[in-house]
Amino acid sequence: MLQMQFLSIKLVTKQTLMQAVLMITSLLLLIFISGCQDDKTGLALGTLERSRIAHTATVSEVVTELPIPQGSLVKKGDVLVQLDARQQKAQVAKAKASVAEAQANLDKLRNGARPEEVASASAKLEGAQAALTESETAYLRAKNLIAQKLVSQANLDQALATRDAKAAAVHEAKEALLLLTNGTRPEDLEMGKTNLAMMQAALASEMKKLEDLTIIATRDGRLDNLPWNLGERVTAGSPVAIVLAGKAPYARIYVPEPYRVKIKAGDTLQIHVDGISEPIKGDVRWISIEPAFTPYYALNQDERARLMYLAEVQLPDSYADLPNGVAVQVELP
């Protein structure tokens, strides 16, 4: 009986010992995993990137020139692609002619009538007045003759009608002369100015369309791709030249939530680039205010560590030859 109790106690002690060993092993494993996780979260992972600028075609035209080879360094203002501009040049010439016509009409309204036109109108008025005087004399003669019963009433009526017609001609000549000498109405001048402004705006629009046919670099960088070949007709809205802006790339990384409050724009961080043994110092040029992704609406302490904030760390210009897409690791403070 005592032997059975002893064996039972021995068995219980052995099980307890095994449970203790398992607990210690689990605890050590958790400590090891926790240490590994802390070591990993001390680095922000990402890749090298550059700003990608796509120059698009505004119209469907034929590529006539590709002056810079693909892969070359370009400066701001360099011509990358030239599209056929013959049709647009004709539109610009037409718009310039419309502007010249509108300017001439406005100048005519401002300057008023020429001296020759005023002299001609004055001469017409004098001729009309002379004819009126003659017709009045003829009317008075006919009136005297009808009193003497030497002419008929019809002759008197004809002389009266002729006098009235000549008087109307004098009035018309006077108004024509006043129209030339009084100058242009203010409303007509405003209409002339508005028409000129409209034609100038149309010319500016056509000039802008002509300039858009010459694709120029808007920033310094490297000409990464020319999607269209010489002689091809491009599609309106499609990219015709792609430039990777800037000299050296920047590291686009994801910063874990616990480190976000320790990093701000302007901070210097150590960057480890695959293939380069020595770390590179880079400056944080931007870091997001909001997380790039959130696992849940309500976050506990463990889940908050999953929040990631996108950041960009600029490399020095001496590393301009580094390509895009290379994996990097950035040491976090």
BAMAR-632299 format. One record per residue (C-alpha): residue in three letters; x, y, z; residue number from 1. Coordinates in nm, 2 decimals. Last residue first. Layout:
// BAMAR-632299
+-----+--------+--------+--------+-----+
| res |     xx |     yy |     zz |   n |
+-----+--------+--------+--------+-----+
| ALA |      X |      Y |      Z | NUM |
...
+-----+--------+--------+--------+-----+
END
This chain:
// BAMAR-632299
+-----+--------+--------+--------+-----+
| res |     xx |     yy |     zz |   n |
+-----+--------+--------+--------+-----+
| PRO |   1.51 |   5.68 |  -3.37 | 333 |
| LEU |   1.43 |   5.46 |  -3.67 | 332 |
| GLU |   1.69 |   5.31 |  -3.89 | 331 |
| VAL |   1.59 |   5.30 |  -4.26 | 330 |
| GLN |   1.60 |   4.98 |  -4.46 | 329 |
| VAL |   1.61 |   4.99 |  -4.84 | 328 |
| ALA |   1.50 |   4.78 |  -5.13 | 327 |
| VAL |   1.60 |   4.90 |  -5.48 | 326 |
| GLY |   1.30 |   5.00 |  -5.69 | 325 |
| ASN |   1.45 |   5.30 |  -5.87 | 324 |
| PRO |   1.82 |   5.30 |  -5.97 | 323 |
| LEU |   2.11 |   5.46 |  -5.78 | 322 |
| ASP |   2.32 |   5.68 |  -6.01 | 321 |
| ALA |   2.22 |   6.00 |  -5.83 | 320 |
| TYR |   2.39 |   5.89 |  -5.51 | 319 |
| SER |   2.61 |   6.20 |  -5.48 | 318 |
| ASP |   2.29 |   6.41 |  -5.47 | 317 |
| PRO |   2.23 |   6.31 |  -5.11 | 316 |
| LEU |   1.93 |   6.07 |  -5.04 | 315 |
| GLN |   1.59 |   6.21 |  -4.95 | 314 |
| VAL |   1.37 |   6.03 |  -4.69 | 313 |
| GLU |   1.00 |   6.00 |  -4.78 | 312 |
| ALA |   0.74 |   5.89 |  -4.53 | 311 |
| LEU |   0.42 |   5.68 |  -4.53 | 310 |
| TYR |   0.28 |   5.62 |  -4.18 | 309 |
| MET |   0.20 |   5.26 |  -4.08 | 308 |
| LEU |  -0.05 |   5.14 |  -3.82 | 307 |
| ARG |   0.03 |   4.78 |  -3.72 | 306 |
| ALA |   0.17 |   4.88 |  -3.38 | 305 |
| ARG |  -0.18 |   5.01 |  -3.29 | 304 |
| GLU |  -0.30 |   4.65 |  -3.31 | 303 |
| ASP |  -0.10 |   4.54 |  -3.00 | 302 |
| GLN |  -0.23 |   4.82 |  -2.78 | 301 |
| ASN |  -0.59 |   4.78 |  -2.88 | 300 |
| LEU |  -0.75 |   4.94 |  -3.18 | 299 |
| ALA |  -1.12 |   5.02 |  -3.24 | 298 |
| TYR |  -1.18 |   5.09 |  -3.61 | 297 |
| TYR |  -0.96 |   4.80 |  -3.73 | 296 |
| PRO |  -0.65 |   4.73 |  -3.94 | 295 |
| THR |  -0.56 |   5.09 |  -4.04 | 294 |
| PHE |  -0.37 |   5.18 |  -4.35 | 293 |
| ALA |  -0.15 |   5.46 |  -4.47 | 292 |
| PRO |  -0.17 |   5.64 |  -4.14 | 291 |
| GLU |  -0.25 |   6.01 |  -4.13 | 290 |
| ILE |  -0.01 |   6.30 |  -4.09 | 289 |
| SER |   0.22 |   6.16 |  -4.36 | 288 |
| ILE |   0.59 |   6.22 |  -4.35 | 287 |
| TRP |   0.79 |   6.45 |  -4.58 | 286 |
| ARG |   1.15 |   6.56 |  -4.66 | 285 |
| VAL |   1.32 |   6.33 |  -4.40 | 284 |
| ASP |   1.69 |   6.38 |  -4.46 | 283 |
| GLY |   1.92 |   6.11 |  -4.56 | 282 |
| LYS |   2.25 |   5.97 |  -4.42 | 281 |
| ILE |   2.37 |   5.66 |  -4.61 | 280 |
| PRO |   2.48 |   5.34 |  -4.44 | 279 |
| GLU |   2.80 |   5.16 |  -4.57 | 278 |
| SER |   2.77 |   4.82 |  -4.72 | 277 |
| ILE |   2.59 |   4.91 |  -5.04 | 276 |
| GLY |   2.42 |   4.62 |  -5.23 | 275 |
| ASP |   2.08 |   4.67 |  -5.07 | 274 |
| VAL |   2.06 |   5.02 |  -4.94 | 273 |
| HIS |   2.07 |   5.10 |  -4.56 | 272 |
| ILE |   1.95 |   5.44 |  -4.48 | 271 |
| GLN |   2.05 |   5.62 |  -4.15 | 270 |
| LEU |   1.81 |   5.91 |  -4.06 | 269 |
| THR |   1.84 |   6.29 |  -4.05 | 268 |
| ASP |   1.53 |   6.48 |  -3.93 | 267 |
| GLY |   1.41 |   6.76 |  -4.15 | 266 |
| ALA |   1.04 |   6.66 |  -4.15 | 265 |
| LYS |   0.94 |   6.50 |  -3.83 | 264 |
| ILE |   1.01 |   6.16 |  -3.66 | 263 |
| LYS |   0.97 |   6.07 |  -3.29 | 262 |
| VAL |   0.59 |   6.09 |  -3.29 | 261 |
| ARG |   0.57 |   5.83 |  -3.57 | 260 |
| TYR |   0.79 |   5.57 |  -3.40 | 259 |
| PRO |   0.51 |   5.37 |  -3.22 | 258 |
| GLU |   0.29 |   5.38 |  -3.53 | 257 |
| PRO |   0.53 |   5.20 |  -3.76 | 256 |
| VAL |   0.70 |   5.41 |  -4.04 | 255 |
| TYR |   0.65 |   5.29 |  -4.39 | 254 |
| ILE |   0.93 |   5.39 |  -4.63 | 253 |
| ARG |   0.98 |   5.57 |  -4.96 | 252 |
| ALA |   1.35 |   5.63 |  -4.99 | 251 |
| TYR |   1.44 |   5.92 |  -5.21 | 250 |
| PRO |   1.62 |   5.91 |  -5.54 | 249 |
| ALA |   1.92 |   6.13 |  -5.63 | 248 |
| LYS |   1.91 |   6.39 |  -5.91 | 247 |
| GLY |   1.55 |   6.51 |  -5.94 | 246 |
| ALA |   1.27 |   6.42 |  -6.17 | 245 |
| LEU |   1.22 |   6.09 |  -6.35 | 244 |
| VAL |   1.09 |   6.20 |  -6.69 | 243 |
| ILE |   0.83 |   6.03 |  -6.90 | 242 |
| ALA |   0.77 |   6.15 |  -7.26 | 241 |
| VAL |   0.48 |   6.11 |  -7.50 | 240 |
| PRO |   0.20 |   6.03 |  -7.24 | 239 |
| SER |  -0.14 |   5.98 |  -7.40 | 238 |
| GLY |  -0.41 |   6.26 |  -7.38 | 237 |
| ALA |  -0.45 |   6.29 |  -7.75 | 236 |
| THR |  -0.32 |   5.98 |  -7.92 | 235 |
| VAL |   0.01 |   6.00 |  -8.10 | 234 |
| ARG |   0.06 |   5.98 |  -8.47 | 233 |
| GLU |   0.39 |   5.79 |  -8.53 | 232 |
| GLY |   0.67 |   5.94 |  -8.74 | 231 |
| LEU |   0.94 |   5.91 |  -8.47 | 230 |
| ASN |   0.84 |   5.64 |  -8.22 | 229 |
| TRP |   0.60 |   5.69 |  -7.92 | 228 |
| PRO |   0.65 |   5.57 |  -7.56 | 227 |
| LEU |   0.96 |   5.78 |  -7.49 | 226 |
| ASN |   1.08 |   5.66 |  -7.15 | 225 |
| ASP |   1.31 |   5.75 |  -6.86 | 224 |
| LEU |   1.44 |   6.10 |  -6.96 | 223 |
| ARG |   1.64 |   6.17 |  -6.65 | 222 |
| GLY |   1.59 |   6.47 |  -6.43 | 221 |
| ASP |   1.56 |   6.85 |  -6.42 | 220 |
| ARG |   1.20 |   6.98 |  -6.42 | 219 |
| THR |   0.94 |   7.10 |  -6.67 | 218 |
| ALA |   1.10 |   6.93 |  -6.96 | 217 |
| ILE |   0.96 |   7.05 |  -7.29 | 216 |
| ILE |   0.70 |   6.90 |  -7.53 | 215 |
| THR |   0.66 |   7.13 |  -7.83 | 214 |
| LEU |   0.30 |   7.09 |  -7.95 | 213 |
| ASP |   0.19 |   7.26 |  -7.63 | 212 |
| GLU |   0.34 |   7.59 |  -7.77 | 211 |
| LEU |   0.11 |   7.58 |  -8.06 | 210 |
| LYS |  -0.20 |   7.53 |  -7.84 | 209 |
| LYS |  -0.08 |   7.82 |  -7.62 | 208 |
| MET |  -0.05 |   8.04 |  -7.93 | 207 |
| GLU |  -0.41 |   7.94 |  -8.04 | 206 |
| SER |  -0.54 |   8.05 |  -7.69 | 205 |
| ALA |  -0.35 |   8.37 |  -7.70 | 204 |
| LEU |  -0.49 |   8.45 |  -8.04 | 203 |
| ALA |  -0.85 |   8.39 |  -7.92 | 202 |
| ALA |  -0.78 |   8.62 |  -7.63 | 201 |
| GLN |  -0.66 |   8.89 |  -7.87 | 200 |
| MET |  -0.97 |   8.85 |  -8.08 | 199 |
| MET |  -1.19 |   8.89 |  -7.78 | 198 |
| ALA |  -1.00 |   9.20 |  -7.66 | 197 |
| LEU |  -1.03 |   9.36 |  -8.00 | 196 |
| ASN |  -1.41 |   9.30 |  -8.01 | 195 |
| THR |  -1.45 |   9.45 |  -7.67 | 194 |
| LYS |  -1.25 |   9.76 |  -7.76 | 193 |
| GLY |  -1.46 |   9.81 |  -8.08 | 192 |
| MET |  -1.78 |   9.76 |  -7.88 | 191 |
| GLU |  -1.66 |  10.01 |  -7.63 | 190 |
| LEU |  -1.59 |  10.26 |  -7.90 | 189 |
| ASP |  -1.93 |  10.21 |  -8.06 | 188 |
| GLU |  -2.10 |  10.28 |  -7.72 | 187 |
| PRO |  -1.90 |  10.60 |  -7.68 | 186 |
| ARG |  -2.04 |  10.73 |  -8.01 | 185 |
| THR |  -1.77 |  10.82 |  -8.27 | 184 |
| GLY |  -1.70 |  11.18 |  -8.36 | 183 |
| ASN |  -1.91 |  11.50 |  -8.40 | 182 |
| THR |  -1.75 |  11.60 |  -8.73 | 181 |
| LEU |  -1.84 |  11.30 |  -8.94 | 180 |
| LEU |  -2.20 |  11.26 |  -8.82 | 179 |
| LEU |  -2.25 |  11.63 |  -8.83 | 178 |
| LEU |  -2.16 |  11.64 |  -9.20 | 177 |
| ALA |  -2.41 |  11.36 |  -9.27 | 176 |
| GLU |  -2.68 |  11.55 |  -9.07 | 175 |
| LYS |  -2.62 |  11.87 |  -9.27 | 174 |
| ALA |  -2.64 |  11.68 |  -9.60 | 173 |
| GLU |  -2.97 |  11.52 |  -9.50 | 172 |
| HIS |  -3.12 |  11.86 |  -9.40 | 171 |
| VAL |  -3.01 |  12.01 |  -9.73 | 170 |
| ALA |  -3.16 |  11.72 |  -9.93 | 169 |
| ALA |  -3.49 |  11.77 |  -9.74 | 168 |
| ALA |  -3.49 |  12.14 |  -9.84 | 167 |
| LYS |  -3.43 |  12.03 | -10.20 | 166 |
| ALA |  -3.73 |  11.80 | -10.19 | 165 |
| ASP |  -3.95 |  12.07 | -10.04 | 164 |
| ARG |  -3.85 |  12.32 | -10.32 | 163 |
| THR |  -3.92 |  12.06 | -10.59 | 162 |
| ALA |  -4.26 |  11.99 | -10.44 | 161 |
| LEU |  -4.35 |  12.35 | -10.44 | 160 |
| ALA |  -4.24 |  12.40 | -10.80 | 159 |
| GLN |  -4.45 |  12.10 | -10.90 | 158 |
| ASP |  -4.76 |  12.24 | -10.72 | 157 |
| LEU |  -4.71 |  12.58 | -10.89 | 156 |
| ASN |  -4.69 |  12.42 | -11.24 | 155 |
| ALA |  -5.00 |  12.22 | -11.17 | 154 |
| GLN |  -5.19 |  12.53 | -11.07 | 153 |
| SER |  -5.15 |  12.65 | -11.43 | 152 |
| VAL |  -4.94 |  12.93 | -11.55 | 151 |
| LEU |  -5.00 |  13.29 | -11.68 | 150 |
| LYS |  -5.30 |  13.35 | -11.45 | 149 |
| GLN |  -5.14 |  13.67 | -11.32 | 148 |
| ALA |  -5.16 |  13.52 | -10.97 | 147 |
| ILE |  -5.03 |  13.20 | -11.12 | 146 |
| LEU |  -4.73 |  13.38 | -11.25 | 145 |
| ASN |  -4.64 |  13.52 | -10.91 | 144 |
| LYS |  -4.66 |  13.18 | -10.75 | 143 |
| ALA |  -4.45 |  13.03 | -11.03 | 142 |
| ARG |  -4.18 |  13.29 | -10.98 | 141 |
| LEU |  -4.18 |  13.22 | -10.60 | 140 |
| TYR |  -4.14 |  12.85 | -10.66 | 139 |
| ALA |  -3.86 |  12.90 | -10.90 | 138 |
| THR |  -3.68 |  13.12 | -10.65 | 137 |
| GLU |  -3.73 |  12.86 | -10.38 | 136 |
| SER |  -3.59 |  12.59 | -10.62 | 135 |
| GLU |  -3.28 |  12.79 | -10.69 | 134 |
| THR |  -3.21 |  12.85 | -10.32 | 133 |
| LEU |  -3.26 |  12.48 | -10.24 | 132 |
| ALA |  -3.02 |  12.38 | -10.52 | 131 |
| ALA |  -2.76 |  12.61 | -10.37 | 130 |
| GLN |  -2.82 |  12.46 | -10.02 | 129 |
| ALA |  -2.78 |  12.11 | -10.16 | 128 |
| GLY |  -2.45 |  12.20 | -10.33 | 127 |
| GLU |  -2.32 |  12.36 | -10.01 | 126 |
| LEU |  -2.41 |  12.05 |  -9.82 | 125 |
| LYS |  -2.24 |  11.82 | -10.07 | 124 |
| ALA |  -1.93 |  12.03 | -10.05 | 123 |
| SER |  -1.93 |  12.00 |  -9.67 | 122 |
| ALA |  -1.96 |  11.62 |  -9.70 | 121 |
| SER |  -1.67 |  11.61 |  -9.93 | 120 |
| ALA |  -1.46 |  11.83 |  -9.71 | 119 |
| VAL |  -1.54 |  11.61 |  -9.41 | 118 |
| GLU |  -1.44 |  11.29 |  -9.60 | 117 |
| GLU |  -1.12 |  11.45 |  -9.71 | 116 |
| PRO |  -1.03 |  11.55 |  -9.36 | 115 |
| ARG |  -1.06 |  11.19 |  -9.25 | 114 |
| ALA |  -1.35 |  11.08 |  -9.03 | 113 |
| GLY |  -1.30 |  10.97 |  -8.67 | 112 |
| ASN |  -0.96 |  10.87 |  -8.52 | 111 |
| ARG |  -1.10 |  10.66 |  -8.24 | 110 |
| LEU |  -1.35 |  10.47 |  -8.45 | 109 |
| LYS |  -1.09 |  10.41 |  -8.73 | 108 |
| ASP |  -0.84 |  10.29 |  -8.47 | 107 |
| LEU |  -1.09 |  10.04 |  -8.33 | 106 |
| ASN |  -1.16 |   9.91 |  -8.68 | 105 |
| ALA |  -0.79 |   9.87 |  -8.74 | 104 |
| GLN |  -0.73 |   9.69 |  -8.41 | 103 |
| ALA |  -1.02 |   9.44 |  -8.49 | 102 |
| GLU |  -0.87 |   9.37 |  -8.83 | 101 |
| ALA |  -0.52 |   9.32 |  -8.69 | 100 |
| VAL |  -0.66 |   9.08 |  -8.42 |  99 |
| SER |  -0.84 |   8.88 |  -8.69 |  98 |
| ALA |  -0.52 |   8.85 |  -8.89 |  97 |
| LYS |  -0.34 |   8.73 |  -8.58 |  96 |
| ALA |  -0.60 |   8.46 |  -8.53 |  95 |
| LYS |  -0.57 |   8.34 |  -8.89 |  94 |
| ALA |  -0.19 |   8.32 |  -8.85 |  93 |
| VAL |  -0.23 |   8.12 |  -8.52 |  92 |
| GLN |  -0.47 |   7.87 |  -8.69 |  91 |
| ALA |  -0.22 |   7.83 |  -8.97 |  90 |
| LYS |   0.06 |   7.76 |  -8.72 |  89 |
| GLN |  -0.17 |   7.49 |  -8.56 |  88 |
| GLN |  -0.20 |   7.31 |  -8.89 |  87 |
| ARG |   0.18 |   7.31 |  -8.94 |  86 |
| ALA |   0.27 |   7.21 |  -8.59 |  85 |
| ASP |   0.37 |   6.84 |  -8.62 |  84 |
| LEU |   0.48 |   6.73 |  -8.27 |  83 |
| GLN |   0.82 |   6.79 |  -8.12 |  82 |
| VAL |   0.94 |   6.57 |  -7.83 |  81 |
| LEU |   1.18 |   6.63 |  -7.54 |  80 |
| VAL |   1.28 |   6.99 |  -7.58 |  79 |
| ASP |   1.49 |   7.10 |  -7.29 |  78 |
| GLY |   1.33 |   7.37 |  -7.06 |  77 |
| LYS |   1.43 |   7.22 |  -6.73 |  76 |
| LYS |   1.74 |   7.01 |  -6.79 |  75 |
| VAL |   1.77 |   6.66 |  -6.91 |  74 |
| LEU |   1.98 |   6.35 |  -6.83 |  73 |
| SER |   1.96 |   6.09 |  -7.10 |  72 |
| GLY |   1.78 |   5.75 |  -7.07 |  71 |
| GLN |   1.59 |   5.79 |  -7.40 |  70 |
| PRO |   1.78 |   5.99 |  -7.65 |  69 |
| ILE |   1.71 |   6.37 |  -7.68 |  68 |
| PRO |   1.60 |   6.54 |  -8.00 |  67 |
| LEU |   1.29 |   6.33 |  -8.08 |  66 |
| GLU |   1.14 |   6.52 |  -8.37 |  65 |
| THR |   0.84 |   6.49 |  -8.60 |  64 |
| VAL |   0.59 |   6.30 |  -8.39 |  63 |
| VAL |   0.26 |   6.31 |  -8.57 |  62 |
| GLU |  -0.04 |   6.48 |  -8.42 |  61 |
| SER |  -0.34 |   6.39 |  -8.20 |  60 |
| VAL |  -0.38 |   6.68 |  -7.96 |  59 |
| THR |  -0.28 |   6.77 |  -7.60 |  58 |
| ALA |   0.00 |   6.52 |  -7.58 |  57 |
| THR |   0.10 |   6.41 |  -7.23 |  56 |
| HIS |   0.42 |   6.47 |  -7.03 |  55 |
| ALA |   0.44 |   6.22 |  -6.75 |  54 |
| ILE |   0.65 |   6.32 |  -6.45 |  53 |
| ARG |   0.76 |   6.04 |  -6.21 |  52 |
| SER |   0.90 |   6.16 |  -5.88 |  51 |
| ARG |   1.18 |   5.92 |  -5.79 |  50 |
| GLU |   1.18 |   5.61 |  -5.58 |  49 |
| LEU |   1.41 |   5.39 |  -5.37 |  48 |
| THR |   1.22 |   5.12 |  -5.18 |  47 |
| GLY |   1.08 |   5.06 |  -4.83 |  46 |
| LEU |   1.13 |   4.91 |  -4.49 |  45 |
| ALA |   1.14 |   5.10 |  -4.16 |  44 |
| LEU |   1.38 |   4.95 |  -3.91 |  43 |
| GLY |   1.35 |   4.94 |  -3.53 |  42 |
| THR |   1.03 |   4.73 |  -3.58 |  41 |
| LYS |   1.24 |   4.44 |  -3.68 |  40 |
| ASP |   1.46 |   4.43 |  -3.36 |  39 |
| ASP |   1.15 |   4.47 |  -3.15 |  38 |
| GLN |   0.99 |   4.18 |  -3.33 |  37 |
| CYS |   1.30 |   3.97 |  -3.28 |  36 |
| GLY |   1.31 |   4.05 |  -2.91 |  35 |
| SER |   0.94 |   3.95 |  -2.87 |  34 |
| ILE |   1.00 |   3.63 |  -3.05 |  33 |
| PHE |   1.29 |   3.55 |  -2.81 |  32 |
| ILE |   1.09 |   3.65 |  -2.50 |  31 |
| LEU |   0.80 |   3.44 |  -2.62 |  30 |
| LEU |   1.03 |   3.14 |  -2.68 |  29 |
| LEU |   1.18 |   3.18 |  -2.33 |  28 |
| LEU |   0.83 |   3.18 |  -2.18 |  27 |
| SER |   0.72 |   2.88 |  -2.37 |  26 |
| THR |   1.04 |   2.69 |  -2.26 |  25 |
| ILE |   0.98 |   2.79 |  -1.90 |  24 |
| MET |   0.62 |   2.68 |  -1.92 |  23 |
| LEU |   0.71 |   2.35 |  -2.08 |  22 |
| VAL |   0.97 |   2.28 |  -1.81 |  21 |
| ALA |   0.72 |   2.35 |  -1.54 |  20 |
| GLN |   0.47 |   2.12 |  -1.70 |  19 |
| MET |   0.73 |   1.84 |  -1.71 |  18 |
| LEU |   0.82 |   1.89 |  -1.35 |  17 |
| THR |   0.45 |   1.88 |  -1.25 |  16 |
| GLN |   0.41 |   1.56 |  -1.44 |  15 |
| LYS |   0.72 |   1.40 |  -1.27 |  14 |
| THR |   0.60 |   1.51 |  -0.93 |  13 |
| VAL |   0.26 |   1.35 |  -0.99 |  12 |
| LEU |   0.42 |   1.02 |  -1.10 |  11 |
| LYS |   0.64 |   1.01 |  -0.79 |  10 |
| ILE |   0.35 |   1.08 |  -0.56 |   9 |
| SER |   0.16 |   0.79 |  -0.72 |   8 |
| LEU |   0.46 |   0.56 |  -0.70 |   7 |
| PHE |   0.49 |   0.64 |  -0.33 |   6 |
| GLN |   0.13 |   0.58 |  -0.27 |   5 |
| MET |   0.16 |   0.24 |  -0.44 |   4 |
| GLN |   0.46 |   0.14 |  -0.23 |   3 |
| LEU |   0.28 |   0.24 |   0.09 |   2 |
| MET |   0.00 |   0.00 |   0.00 |   1 |
+-----+--------+--------+--------+-----+
END
